[in-house]
Amino acid sequence: MSQPTSPKNTLSYADLEFDAAGTPQSSRHGDVYFSRGQGIAESRYVFLRHNNLPQRWLSLGTRQSFVIAETGFGTGLNFYITATDFLVQATETAHLHFVSFEKYPLQPDDLKSAIACWPELSHISEATLAHYPELLPGVHRLQIHPRITLDLVFGDVLETLPDWSEAHTNQVDAWYLDGFAPSKNPSMWQPSLYRGVYTSLKANGTLATFTATGHVRRGLIQAGISMRKVPGFGHKRDMLCGVKRTLGMPRQRLPRSLAIVGSGIAAACMATELKNFPGTLHLLWKGAVPADGASGKPQAAVYPLLQ
């Protein structure tokens, strides 16, 4: 019997089950929230190590804020580890602002059961549980610690990220692309997600993800992020990490606007490549209509070099 559809702006809790070892698995997606018995080690390897976080934290200035964004809050494991390590490794006056997008939040009781697996992270995980918001769409700001701010964005990331990224252009230092595997949750891994990641990343900002799926890598590259494969964690052969490069210039020297002169095929290709340029893009041509030169010819002959 099919269930009635819910309004677009309503939420539902995650439907999960715990195995004998206490590892939660999503019944909806048929995937685990973290590797069985190796959740902490995997999170540190994939997200902290490949965003080079301990080293970057040490260079933070007085009262400087470091911003991390994440897809898929889930049990909160990535946040608990990041916040715990940040308080130990970062400079004493630095601040961590962690933003996590979640479509299916865990019920408080399920969250409590999950965090029982990690007593070494209890300082942060129990504070998170104490401030855990009700099931309402939108941004929920939790002040977990004087130096730790957590924004939980409840809702479909493909609906919430575009507006959020436009309001936070060039502000994120590191992205965690988590969530369930692309084969289990294909609806999340879409071009609009990659564009939002690019838009919100600072120049030379980084990202890391456990997956090495080809269409994810190509989508991130097309969005403007330089990607590379690296060895994965445990039995996983590969994973991806990347960095946002911006025209080969330091961020403070980026132009506020660019102009493309012409309206033919070359100009159209250039405009397409620059569609995510953070400034203003001007298209200039002298004719009355686009492609009024050679690019507008109805037929062209190509003479290949036979050798």
Backbone as CSV, one residue per row, in Angstrom:
resi,resn,N_x,N_y,N_z,CA_x,CA_y,CA_z,C_x,C_y,C_z
1,MET,0.852,-1.192,0.000,0.000,0.000,0.000,0.884,1.237,0.000
2,SER,0.700,2.115,-0.936,1.537,3.309,-1.018,1.105,4.328,0.010
3,GLN,2.089,5.114,0.494,1.836,6.140,1.478,1.609,7.466,0.776
4,PRO,0.785,8.335,1.343,0.560,9.640,0.723,1.830,10.451,0.728
5,THR,1.992,11.275,-0.284,3.175,12.119,-0.370,3.062,13.259,0.622
6,SER,4.227,13.726,1.096,4.270,14.800,2.068,4.518,16.115,1.360
7,PRO,4.074,17.206,1.943,4.390,18.509,1.370,5.886,18.690,1.250
8,LYS,6.302,19.539,0.325,7.726,19.696,0.010,8.538,20.144,1.212
9,ASN,7.949,20.980,2.085,8.735,21.561,3.166,8.616,20.792,4.470
10,THR,8.048,19.573,4.456,7.974,18.778,5.665,9.162,17.833,5.737
11,LEU,9.450,17.380,6.944,10.578,16.488,7.178,10.090,15.189,7.797
12,SER,10.909,14.174,7.698,10.656,12.918,8.390,11.969,12.427,8.969
13,TYR,11.876,11.749,10.109,13.068,11.210,10.744,13.638,10.051,9.926
14,ALA,14.905,9.797,10.127,15.564,8.672,9.471,14.994,7.366,10.008
15,ASP,14.828,6.421,9.123,14.365,5.085,9.494,15.588,4.184,9.516
16,LEU,16.020,3.806,10.705,17.257,3.029,10.786,17.119,1.869,11.744
17,GLU,18.088,0.991,11.678,18.176,-0.165,12.566,19.623,-0.345,12.982
18,PHE,19.840,-0.936,14.148,21.180,-1.164,14.677,21.509,-2.648,14.593
19,ASP,22.732,-2.971,14.157,23.142,-4.367,14.125,23.651,-4.794,15.505
20,ALA,24.147,-6.020,15.604,24.573,-6.554,16.890,25.725,-5.767,17.501
21,ALA,26.531,-5.125,16.656,27.669,-4.352,17.149,27.291,-2.908,17.468
22,GLY,26.018,-2.539,17.232,25.583,-1.183,17.519,25.778,-0.208,16.367
23,THR,26.107,-0.722,15.174,26.293,0.150,14.015,24.941,0.452,13.370
24,PRO,24.591,1.726,13.213,23.297,2.064,12.588,23.340,1.936,11.078
25,GLN,22.231,1.472,10.513,22.092,1.342,9.069,20.765,1.953,8.647
26,SER,20.778,2.688,7.553,19.568,3.304,7.040,18.715,2.274,6.322
27,SER,17.483,2.122,6.768,16.560,1.211,6.092,16.146,1.782,4.745
28,ARG,16.102,3.111,4.649,15.683,3.770,3.404,16.727,3.593,2.299
29,HIS,17.995,3.714,2.654,19.054,3.675,1.642,19.835,2.365,1.620
30,GLY,19.616,1.505,2.623,20.318,0.229,2.643,21.813,0.379,2.781
31,ASP,22.256,1.355,3.570,23.689,1.618,3.714,23.975,1.995,5.159
32,VAL,25.199,1.703,5.620,25.586,2.027,6.988,25.997,3.492,7.085
33,TYR,25.896,4.046,8.297,26.276,5.438,8.509,27.791,5.597,8.625
34,PHE,28.477,4.552,9.022,29.942,4.577,9.104,30.436,3.139,9.100
35,SER,31.723,2.964,8.826,32.291,1.617,8.750,32.176,0.907,10.088
36,ARG,31.783,-0.324,10.045,31.624,-1.103,11.273,32.943,-1.229,12.016
37,GLY,32.955,-0.727,13.231,34.129,-0.845,14.088,35.261,0.099,13.755
38,GLN,35.128,0.896,12.674,36.214,1.767,12.247,35.724,3.172,11.898
39,GLY,34.611,3.566,12.469,34.020,4.846,12.117,34.923,6.029,12.393
40,ILE,35.538,6.070,13.567,36.394,7.198,13.934,37.636,7.242,13.049
41,ALA,38.273,6.093,12.865,39.491,6.043,12.044,39.195,6.441,10.605
42,GLU,38.068,5.980,10.066,37.717,6.323,8.692,37.438,7.814,8.544
43,SER,36.700,8.382,9.478,36.374,9.807,9.406,37.638,10.657,9.463
44,ARG,38.540,10.333,10.367,39.792,11.106,10.465,40.617,10.969,9.192
45,TYR,40.642,9.782,8.622,41.449,9.567,7.423,40.861,10.304,6.224
46,VAL,39.564,10.121,5.988,38.936,10.668,4.787,38.799,12.178,4.874
47,PHE,38.223,12.676,5.961,37.829,14.079,6.001,38.858,15.004,6.642
48,LEU,39.445,14.608,7.753,40.414,15.497,8.392,41.771,15.442,7.691
49,ARG,42.258,14.241,7.451,43.586,14.122,6.841,43.614,14.706,5.434
50,HIS,42.591,14.426,4.630,42.634,14.856,3.226,42.107,16.261,3.010
51,ASN,41.696,16.924,4.084,41.504,18.376,4.052,42.658,19.077,4.769
52,ASN,43.661,18.291,5.169,44.868,18.834,5.807,44.524,19.732,6.999
53,LEU,43.569,19.260,7.815,43.027,20.142,8.839,43.934,20.408,10.033
54,PRO,44.550,19.423,10.641,45.388,19.778,11.798,46.431,20.845,11.470
55,GLN,47.070,20.734,10.304,48.100,21.705,9.927,47.486,23.080,9.650
56,ARG,46.341,23.113,9.016,45.701,24.395,8.715,45.198,25.082,9.980
57,TRP,44.731,24.317,10.935,44.261,24.895,12.198,45.388,25.590,12.960
58,LEU,46.565,25.024,12.877,47.697,25.591,13.623,48.085,26.972,13.112
59,SER,47.715,27.280,11.875,48.089,28.566,11.296,47.008,29.639,11.465
60,LEU,45.926,29.320,12.145,44.842,30.288,12.319,45.284,31.438,13.213
61,GLY,44.842,32.641,12.862,45.185,33.818,13.643,44.270,33.997,14.842
62,THR,44.515,35.040,15.610,43.733,35.331,16.801,42.268,35.552,16.439
63,ARG,41.401,34.797,17.096,39.944,34.874,16.912,39.502,34.602,15.472
64,GLN,40.344,33.977,14.701,39.976,33.640,13.327,39.024,32.448,13.317
65,SER,38.059,32.459,12.402,37.078,31.383,12.299,37.416,30.469,11.137
66,PHE,37.251,29.175,11.354,37.465,28.167,10.309,36.109,27.536,10.016
67,VAL,35.702,27.559,8.731,34.359,27.121,8.348,34.437,25.785,7.602
68,ILE,33.663,24.820,8.087,33.556,23.513,7.443,32.088,23.273,7.116
69,ALA,31.807,22.793,5.907,30.445,22.432,5.518,30.408,20.947,5.175
70,GLU,29.246,20.347,5.403,29.132,18.896,5.266,27.771,18.519,4.687
71,THR,27.763,17.501,3.833,26.499,16.898,3.410,26.272,15.648,4.250
72,GLY,25.136,15.580,4.914,24.797,14.394,5.684,25.314,14.424,7.109
73,PHE,24.554,15.020,8.031,24.976,15.040,9.438,24.914,13.646,10.040
74,GLY,23.859,12.899,9.712,23.745,11.523,10.186,23.814,11.404,11.690
75,THR,24.721,10.582,12.174,24.921,10.395,13.610,25.715,11.533,14.229
76,GLY,26.295,12.397,13.370,27.117,13.493,13.868,28.572,13.132,14.074
77,LEU,28.964,11.924,13.686,30.316,11.459,13.981,31.394,12.389,13.433
78,ASN,31.263,12.830,12.177,32.277,13.724,11.610,32.400,15.010,12.425
79,PHE,31.268,15.524,12.854,31.294,16.758,13.654,31.929,16.518,15.011
80,TYR,31.567,15.438,15.696,32.130,15.169,17.025,33.656,15.067,16.961
81,ILE,34.140,14.343,15.957,35.592,14.176,15.819,36.258,15.506,15.494
82,THR,35.691,16.231,14.535,36.278,17.503,14.115,36.325,18.494,15.267
83,ALA,35.224,18.637,15.991,35.172,19.586,17.098,36.110,19.181,18.226
84,THR,36.154,17.887,18.528,37.047,17.399,19.588,38.500,17.668,19.240
85,ASP,38.895,17.342,18.016,40.281,17.561,17.596,40.607,19.054,17.486
86,PHE,39.624,19.837,17.044,39.846,21.278,16.906,40.191,21.905,18.258
87,LEU,39.490,21.545,19.292,39.736,22.130,20.614,41.126,21.777,21.143
88,VAL,41.656,20.654,20.681,42.983,20.223,21.131,44.087,20.790,20.250
89,GLN,43.853,20.843,18.944,44.924,21.120,17.997,44.969,22.557,17.487
90,ALA,43.851,23.241,17.458,43.842,24.602,16.912,44.366,25.602,17.937
91,THR,44.715,26.788,17.452,45.151,27.837,18.371,44.017,28.172,19.336
92,GLU,44.367,28.611,20.533,43.407,28.698,21.633,42.269,29.680,21.400
93,THR,42.460,30.681,20.571,41.412,31.679,20.354,40.639,31.458,19.052
94,ALA,41.005,30.421,18.299,40.338,30.171,17.022,38.938,29.615,17.245
95,HIS,38.086,29.805,16.243,36.682,29.387,16.335,36.340,28.461,15.171
96,LEU,35.568,27.413,15.459,35.109,26.483,14.420,33.624,26.705,14.154
97,HIS,33.291,26.943,12.897,31.898,27.059,12.463,31.624,25.887,11.536
98,PHE,30.805,24.958,11.991,30.524,23.723,11.259,29.081,23.770,10.774
99,VAL,28.880,23.584,9.453,27.550,23.635,8.852,27.258,22.277,8.224
100,SER,26.145,21.665,8.620,25.832,20.331,8.115,24.404,20.275,7.593
101,PHE,24.247,19.705,6.387,22.946,19.588,5.733,22.420,18.166,5.921
102,GLU,21.178,18.040,6.339,20.601,16.719,6.598,19.143,16.677,6.179
103,LYS,18.798,15.732,5.324,17.420,15.571,4.843,16.592,14.715,5.789
104,TYR,17.221,13.681,6.382,16.518,12.774,7.279,17.245,12.735,8.627
105,PRO,16.969,13.666,9.515,17.652,13.668,10.820,17.314,12.427,11.639
106,LEU,18.227,12.053,12.501,17.967,10.954,13.417,17.031,11.414,14.530
107,GLN,16.213,10.496,15.012,15.427,10.777,16.197,16.373,10.915,17.389
108,PRO,16.036,11.737,18.362,16.925,11.927,19.517,17.334,10.615,20.180
109,ASP,16.401,9.667,20.316,16.748,8.388,20.951,17.749,7.604,20.115
110,ASP,17.589,7.649,18.784,18.553,6.965,17.912,19.916,7.655,17.964
111,LEU,19.905,8.968,18.030,21.165,9.709,18.137,21.868,9.350,19.443
112,LYS,21.108,9.228,20.512,21.679,8.863,21.811,22.280,7.465,21.774
113,SER,21.591,6.541,21.105,22.122,5.174,20.986,23.408,5.150,20.176
114,ALA,23.461,5.969,19.121,24.644,5.979,18.262,25.854,6.550,18.982
115,ILE,25.690,7.634,19.740,26.841,8.282,20.368,27.381,7.474,21.541
116,ALA,26.599,6.498,22.005,27.088,5.637,23.091,28.301,4.823,22.654
117,CYS,28.498,4.694,21.334,29.639,3.923,20.806,30.964,4.651,20.985
118,TRP,30.934,5.980,21.261,32.160,6.764,21.251,32.302,7.567,22.556
119,PRO,32.586,6.921,23.665,32.719,7.661,24.935,33.828,8.707,24.899
120,GLU,34.847,8.518,24.055,35.942,9.475,23.969,35.513,10.790,23.311
121,LEU,34.333,10.796,22.678,33.819,12.002,22.037,32.624,12.587,22.793
122,SER,32.399,12.109,24.008,31.173,12.445,24.730,31.052,13.936,25.058
123,HIS,32.170,14.618,25.241,32.111,16.043,25.586,31.334,16.824,24.530
124,ILE,31.572,16.507,23.260,30.896,17.198,22.162,29.565,16.524,21.831
125,SER,29.532,15.198,21.782,28.316,14.503,21.364,27.166,14.721,22.342
126,GLU,27.447,14.734,23.633,26.382,14.947,24.610,25.896,16.392,24.595
127,ALA,26.806,17.332,24.332,26.392,18.727,24.207,25.505,18.913,22.979
128,THR,25.828,18.184,21.911,25.004,18.250,20.698,23.613,17.687,20.964
129,LEU,23.558,16.556,21.640,22.271,15.950,21.955,21.435,16.869,22.845
130,ALA,22.083,17.555,23.784,21.367,18.447,24.685,20.743,19.628,23.949
131,HIS,21.354,20.044,22.832,20.856,21.181,22.057,20.150,20.752,20.772
132,TYR,19.947,19.474,20.595,19.404,18.947,19.333,18.032,19.552,19.056
133,PRO,17.828,20.092,17.841,16.576,20.809,17.549,15.408,19.879,17.243
134,GLU,14.230,20.455,17.230,13.040,19.729,16.824,13.050,19.523,15.305
135,LEU,12.146,18.680,14.842,12.100,18.327,13.427,11.382,19.424,12.647
136,LEU,12.112,20.502,12.382,11.575,21.643,11.645,12.554,22.007,10.538
137,PRO,12.076,22.283,9.325,12.982,22.629,8.229,13.651,23.975,8.460
138,GLY,14.860,24.107,7.927,15.582,25.368,8.038,16.883,25.222,8.784
139,VAL,17.467,26.366,9.134,18.769,26.402,9.800,18.575,26.477,11.312
140,HIS,19.240,25.575,12.029,19.203,25.554,13.495,20.625,25.797,14.000
141,ARG,20.843,26.897,14.683,22.179,27.231,15.184,22.340,26.748,16.622
142,LEU,23.361,25.924,16.839,23.636,25.357,18.156,25.010,25.832,18.614
143,GLN,25.071,26.472,19.766,26.349,26.886,20.336,26.819,25.765,21.249
144,ILE,27.618,24.869,20.690,28.032,23.663,21.405,29.081,23.962,22.461
145,HIS,29.922,24.954,22.194,31.067,25.303,23.049,31.374,26.760,22.738
146,PRO,31.992,27.499,23.639,32.330,28.888,23.321,33.117,29.052,22.030
147,ARG,33.824,28.016,21.608,34.616,28.090,20.375,34.052,27.231,19.254
148,ILE,32.877,26.629,19.453,32.301,25.711,18.465,30.850,26.090,18.186
149,THR,30.559,26.440,16.928,29.197,26.713,16.499,28.795,25.678,15.459
150,LEU,27.616,25.087,15.662,27.089,24.094,14.718,25.789,24.611,14.121
151,ASP,25.743,24.701,12.784,24.503,25.003,12.072,23.985,23.721,11.436
152,LEU,22.817,23.269,11.886,22.162,22.120,11.269,21.109,22.638,10.300
153,VAL,21.253,22.290,9.032,20.306,22.714,8.008,19.443,21.507,7.663
154,PHE,18.220,21.493,8.166,17.314,20.383,7.919,16.532,20.618,6.628
155,GLY,16.618,19.664,5.721,15.933,19.749,4.441,16.779,19.113,3.353
156,ASP,16.201,18.955,2.181,16.911,18.393,1.031,18.040,19.329,0.630
157,VAL,19.267,18.820,0.579,20.417,19.671,0.281,20.307,20.300,-1.111
158,LEU,19.642,19.628,-2.046,19.497,20.191,-3.384,18.548,21.382,-3.396
159,GLU,17.716,21.504,-2.358,16.811,22.642,-2.240,17.387,23.745,-1.351
160,THR,18.164,23.354,-0.339,18.670,24.330,0.629,20.045,24.883,0.268
161,LEU,20.895,24.070,-0.370,22.259,24.503,-0.645,22.364,25.655,-1.646
162,PRO,21.597,25.661,-2.747,21.771,26.766,-3.708,21.637,28.144,-3.075
163,ASP,20.590,28.385,-2.303,20.420,29.689,-1.662,21.485,29.923,-0.601
164,TRP,21.792,28.871,0.152,22.796,29.010,1.215,24.157,29.360,0.619
165,SER,24.534,28.677,-0.456,25.854,28.926,-1.060,25.941,30.325,-1.646
166,GLU,24.847,30.819,-2.231,24.858,32.181,-2.768,25.008,33.205,-1.650
167,ALA,24.454,32.908,-0.488,24.572,33.821,0.659,25.908,33.677,1.374
168,HIS,26.645,32.607,1.066,27.938,32.360,1.725,29.023,32.105,0.678
169,THR,29.034,32.940,-0.363,30.017,32.794,-1.438,31.438,32.977,-0.905
170,ASN,32.325,32.049,-1.282,33.751,32.127,-0.917,33.971,32.197,0.590
171,GLN,33.211,31.426,1.369,33.340,31.481,2.819,33.750,30.164,3.467
172,VAL,33.636,29.039,2.758,33.905,27.729,3.352,35.373,27.352,3.134
173,ASP,36.032,26.955,4.215,37.434,26.527,4.125,37.560,25.081,3.664
174,ALA,36.631,24.222,4.084,36.721,22.796,3.742,35.333,22.190,3.667
175,TRP,35.133,21.310,2.705,33.877,20.584,2.548,34.083,19.107,2.840
176,TYR,33.124,18.522,3.576,33.025,17.072,3.732,31.854,16.613,2.862
177,LEU,32.121,15.929,1.761,31.040,15.348,0.970,30.795,13.936,1.477
178,ASP,29.880,13.853,2.428,29.551,12.575,3.048,28.178,12.143,2.548
179,GLY,27.357,11.593,3.377,26.087,11.056,2.891,26.300,9.639,2.399
180,PHE,25.232,9.000,1.996,25.342,7.613,1.559,25.963,7.531,0.172
181,ALA,26.467,6.351,-0.162,27.167,6.143,-1.426,26.286,6.529,-2.609
182,PRO,26.887,7.027,-3.696,26.102,7.413,-4.880,25.199,6.299,-5.401
183,SER,25.628,5.052,-5.274,24.797,3.937,-5.735,23.581,3.725,-4.849
184,LYS,23.679,4.144,-3.578,22.574,3.986,-2.630,21.693,5.236,-2.556
185,ASN,22.285,6.386,-2.835,21.566,7.652,-2.708,21.861,8.545,-3.914
186,PRO,21.490,8.101,-5.123,21.868,8.854,-6.329,21.229,10.235,-6.416
187,SER,20.106,10.444,-5.743,19.411,11.721,-5.875,20.224,12.889,-5.313
188,MET,21.144,12.626,-4.371,21.914,13.725,-3.781,23.076,14.166,-4.653
189,TRP,23.703,13.227,-5.348,24.947,13.509,-6.066,24.610,14.065,-7.442
190,GLN,24.288,15.369,-7.473,23.811,16.025,-8.675,24.628,17.285,-8.966
191,PRO,24.591,17.793,-10.219,25.348,19.004,-10.566,25.051,20.201,-9.675
192,SER,23.813,20.365,-9.224,23.495,21.513,-8.363,24.240,21.435,-7.039
193,LEU,24.491,20.219,-6.551,25.295,20.057,-5.342,26.723,20.513,-5.595
194,TYR,27.306,20.087,-6.706,28.687,20.435,-7.013,28.849,21.941,-7.220
195,ARG,27.869,22.558,-7.863,27.941,24.011,-8.067,27.864,24.753,-6.740
196,GLY,27.011,24.267,-5.835,26.916,24.898,-4.521,28.199,24.773,-3.729
197,VAL,28.842,23.623,-3.829,30.123,23.423,-3.156,31.153,24.399,-3.695
198,TYR,31.237,24.511,-5.023,32.200,25.423,-5.642,31.941,26.863,-5.226
199,THR,30.692,27.289,-5.297,30.347,28.671,-4.989,30.714,29.041,-3.559
200,SER,30.483,28.149,-2.628,30.716,28.463,-1.216,32.175,28.331,-0.799
201,LEU,32.969,27.558,-1.541,34.376,27.368,-1.180,35.189,28.640,-1.372
202,LYS,36.123,28.881,-0.458,37.094,29.949,-0.631,38.082,29.563,-1.726
203,ALA,38.810,30.529,-2.234,39.923,30.225,-3.125,40.906,29.342,-2.372
204,ASN,41.313,28.251,-3.001,42.192,27.248,-2.403,41.529,26.484,-1.267
205,GLY,40.191,26.614,-1.135,39.466,25.767,-0.200,39.482,24.325,-0.686
206,THR,39.301,23.384,0.225,39.463,21.970,-0.105,38.177,21.196,0.129
207,LEU,38.154,19.986,-0.420,37.056,19.058,-0.130,37.613,17.648,-0.119
208,ALA,36.873,16.764,0.551,37.216,15.348,0.567,35.931,14.545,0.598
209,THR,35.953,13.380,-0.027,34.811,12.486,-0.018,35.289,11.052,-0.084
210,PHE,34.529,10.158,0.540,34.901,8.746,0.580,34.761,8.071,-0.774
211,THR,33.914,8.634,-1.652,33.630,7.970,-2.926,34.655,8.350,-3.993
212,ALA,34.815,7.461,-4.955,35.664,7.742,-6.116,34.879,7.513,-7.400
213,THR,33.549,7.525,-7.292,32.683,7.274,-8.443,32.977,8.269,-9.566
214,GLY,33.037,7.763,-10.785,33.452,8.579,-11.922,32.593,9.800,-12.165
215,HIS,31.260,9.652,-12.084,30.412,10.809,-12.399,30.499,11.869,-11.313
216,VAL,30.830,11.484,-10.083,31.046,12.465,-9.016,32.318,13.256,-9.297
217,ARG,33.373,12.560,-9.647,34.639,13.229,-9.963,34.480,14.176,-11.143
218,ARG,33.823,13.709,-12.200,33.637,14.559,-13.384,32.746,15.756,-13.082
219,GLY,31.723,15.538,-12.264,30.826,16.639,-11.917,31.518,17.726,-11.119
220,LEU,32.373,17.336,-10.206,33.114,18.316,-9.409,34.132,19.064,-10.268
221,ILE,34.773,18.349,-11.186,35.720,19.002,-12.099,34.984,20.004,-12.986
222,GLN,33.832,19.606,-13.503,33.058,20.502,-14.359,32.598,21.739,-13.590
223,ALA,32.348,21.591,-12.289,31.944,22.727,-11.470,33.097,23.695,-11.246
224,GLY,34.331,23.244,-11.460,35.476,24.138,-11.324,36.473,23.744,-10.258
225,ILE,36.346,22.526,-9.720,37.216,22.080,-8.636,38.243,21.090,-9.184
226,SER,39.495,21.293,-8.837,40.567,20.399,-9.263,40.536,19.151,-8.386
227,MET,40.306,17.989,-8.995,40.113,16.755,-8.244,41.241,15.749,-8.511
228,ARG,41.477,14.884,-7.523,42.440,13.799,-7.709,42.031,12.597,-6.872
229,LYS,42.402,11.427,-7.349,42.173,10.192,-6.609,43.333,9.929,-5.655
230,VAL,43.001,9.421,-4.480,44.021,9.011,-3.514,43.574,7.674,-2.931
231,PRO,44.475,6.935,-2.289,44.075,5.653,-1.702,42.947,5.822,-0.689
232,GLY,41.968,4.925,-0.753,40.847,4.968,0.163,41.176,4.345,1.506
233,PHE,40.176,4.356,2.384,40.358,3.812,3.730,39.987,2.334,3.756
234,GLY,40.788,1.552,4.446,40.475,0.141,4.624,40.411,-0.605,3.311
235,HIS,39.261,-1.275,3.085,39.117,-2.082,1.882,38.764,-1.263,0.655
236,LYS,38.501,0.038,0.826,38.149,0.882,-0.316,39.418,1.284,-1.066
237,ARG,39.451,1.010,-2.344,40.668,1.229,-3.121,40.983,2.710,-3.300
238,ASP,39.958,3.521,-3.602,40.187,4.931,-3.901,39.177,5.817,-3.187
239,MET,39.529,7.084,-3.064,38.622,8.136,-2.634,39.029,9.395,-3.384
240,LEU,38.293,10.494,-3.184,38.578,11.735,-3.899,38.860,12.872,-2.934
241,CYS,39.761,13.756,-3.343,39.952,15.017,-2.643,40.213,16.086,-3.705
242,GLY,39.980,17.334,-3.345,40.105,18.385,-4.333,40.358,19.739,-3.723
243,VAL,40.602,20.718,-4.597,40.872,22.083,-4.170,40.272,23.035,-5.209
244,LYS,39.787,24.163,-4.749,39.208,25.156,-5.642,40.293,26.087,-6.145
245,ARG,40.563,26.025,-7.427,41.517,26.932,-8.067,40.733,28.039,-8.760
246,THR,41.190,29.268,-8.673,40.461,30.380,-9.271,41.368,31.193,-10.185
247,LEU,41.392,30.809,-11.461,42.089,31.560,-12.501,43.576,31.738,-12.251
248,GLY,44.134,30.925,-11.360,45.557,30.979,-11.084,46.029,32.224,-10.380
249,MET,45.113,32.990,-9.765,45.496,34.223,-9.101,45.130,34.159,-7.628
250,PRO,45.871,34.854,-6.771,45.486,34.903,-5.361,44.091,35.472,-5.219
251,ARG,43.396,35.043,-4.179,42.009,35.453,-4.009,41.848,36.969,-3.967
252,GLN,42.765,37.679,-3.278,42.594,39.113,-3.138,42.777,39.869,-4.448
253,ARG,43.314,39.211,-5.478,43.532,39.865,-6.773,42.503,39.453,-7.825
254,LEU,41.512,38.660,-7.446,40.500,38.253,-8.413,39.735,39.461,-8.941
255,PRO,39.496,39.522,-10.240,38.707,40.639,-10.774,37.253,40.505,-10.348
256,ARG,36.585,41.644,-10.255,35.171,41.630,-9.910,34.291,41.381,-11.124
257,SER,34.843,41.566,-12.313,34.064,41.333,-13.527,34.988,40.894,-14.653
258,LEU,34.407,40.190,-15.615,35.117,39.749,-16.808,34.261,40.071,-18.023
259,ALA,34.903,40.315,-19.153,34.191,40.586,-20.391,34.621,39.590,-21.458
260,ILE,33.660,39.042,-22.173,33.915,38.175,-23.324,33.476,38.936,-24.571
261,VAL,34.414,39.189,-25.477,34.119,39.956,-26.689,33.869,38.981,-27.828
262,GLY,32.679,39.033,-28.385,32.302,38.124,-29.452,31.054,37.344,-29.077
263,SER,30.439,36.728,-30.104,29.193,36.009,-29.850,29.134,34.675,-30.578
264,GLY,30.293,34.191,-31.011,30.312,32.938,-31.759,30.513,31.730,-30.873
265,ILE,30.956,30.649,-31.511,31.123,29.387,-30.798,32.170,29.512,-29.690
266,ALA,33.289,30.154,-30.003,34.345,30.302,-29.000,33.849,31.090,-27.793
267,ALA,33.135,32.186,-28.043,32.612,33.002,-26.946,31.592,32.229,-26.129
268,ALA,30.745,31.441,-26.805,29.743,30.649,-26.094,30.402,29.596,-25.205
269,CYS,31.454,28.964,-25.717,32.182,27.975,-24.916,32.833,28.630,-23.705
270,MET,33.432,29.798,-23.902,34.058,30.508,-22.799,33.036,30.905,-21.745
271,ALA,31.882,31.396,-22.177,30.835,31.791,-21.233,30.336,30.592,-20.437
272,THR,30.242,29.438,-21.097,29.812,28.226,-20.402,30.818,27.824,-19.325
273,GLU,32.111,27.889,-19.657,33.141,27.527,-18.689,33.160,28.486,-17.496
274,LEU,32.756,29.716,-17.714,32.792,30.735,-16.659,31.433,30.958,-15.994
275,LYS,30.513,30.017,-16.165,29.162,30.226,-15.641,29.145,30.329,-14.111
276,ASN,30.164,29.775,-13.434,30.227,29.863,-11.972,31.200,30.929,-11.484
277,PHE,31.636,31.811,-12.392,32.512,32.902,-11.984,31.816,33.744,-10.912
278,PRO,32.475,33.992,-9.756,31.795,34.662,-8.652,31.480,36.131,-8.888
279,GLY,32.096,36.772,-9.897,31.823,38.179,-10.160,30.796,38.377,-11.263
280,THR,30.881,39.523,-11.943,29.960,39.852,-13.029,30.586,39.494,-14.374
281,LEU,29.805,38.841,-15.222,30.284,38.416,-16.534,29.544,39.221,-17.610
282,HIS,30.306,39.956,-18.451,29.720,40.764,-19.514,29.964,40.093,-20.862
283,LEU,28.943,40.026,-21.693,29.056,39.486,-23.044,28.883,40.647,-24.023
284,LEU,29.901,40.883,-24.859,29.906,42.045,-25.744,30.074,41.622,-27.196
285,TRP,29.220,42.145,-28.088,29.421,41.957,-29.516,28.736,43.106,-30.265
286,LYS,29.183,43.345,-31.485,28.716,44.522,-32.214,27.483,44.259,-33.075
287,GLY,27.210,43.005,-33.401,26.092,42.690,-34.274,24.747,42.775,-33.578
288,ALA,23.702,42.617,-34.365,22.341,42.688,-33.832,21.937,41.400,-33.139
289,VAL,22.497,40.282,-33.594,22.144,38.977,-33.022,23.428,38.189,-32.769
290,PRO,23.388,37.195,-31.866,24.577,36.365,-31.633,24.928,35.540,-32.867
291,ALA,26.172,35.118,-32.927,26.672,34.236,-33.998,26.392,34.807,-35.383
292,ASP,26.654,36.112,-35.560,26.396,36.737,-36.849,27.620,36.736,-37.758
293,GLY,28.700,36.089,-37.279,29.900,35.981,-38.095,30.048,34.575,-38.654
294,ALA,31.292,34.093,-38.653,31.553,32.767,-39.218,30.834,31.657,-38.469
295,SER,30.633,31.838,-37.157,29.952,30.799,-36.380,28.504,30.624,-36.788
296,GLY,27.936,31.599,-37.487,26.540,31.507,-37.892,26.321,30.941,-39.273
297,LYS,27.377,30.520,-39.943,27.231,29.956,-41.283,26.409,28.668,-41.223
298,PRO,25.488,28.486,-42.119,24.635,27.291,-42.075,25.383,26.004,-42.427
299,GLN,26.509,26.120,-43.085,27.235,24.912,-43.469,28.724,25.225,-43.505
300,ALA,29.524,24.257,-43.067,30.973,24.438,-43.106,31.618,23.157,-43.620
301,ALA,32.753,23.300,-44.287,33.485,22.143,-44.798,34.730,21.928,-43.960
302,VAL,35.012,20.690,-43.658,36.187,20.346,-42.864,37.103,19.475,-43.715
303,TYR,38.355,19.871,-43.788,39.340,19.121,-44.556,40.337,18.470,-43.608
304,PRO,40.148,17.186,-43.285,41.047,16.549,-42.315,42.409,16.249,-42.913
305,LEU,43.430,16.230,-42.082,44.751,15.808,-42.504,44.787,14.280,-42.485
306,LEU,44.933,13.661,-43.653,44.757,12.205,-43.752,45.818,11.446,-42.974
307,GLN,47.011,12.040,-42.808,48.044,11.300,-42.104,47.746,11.215,-40.605
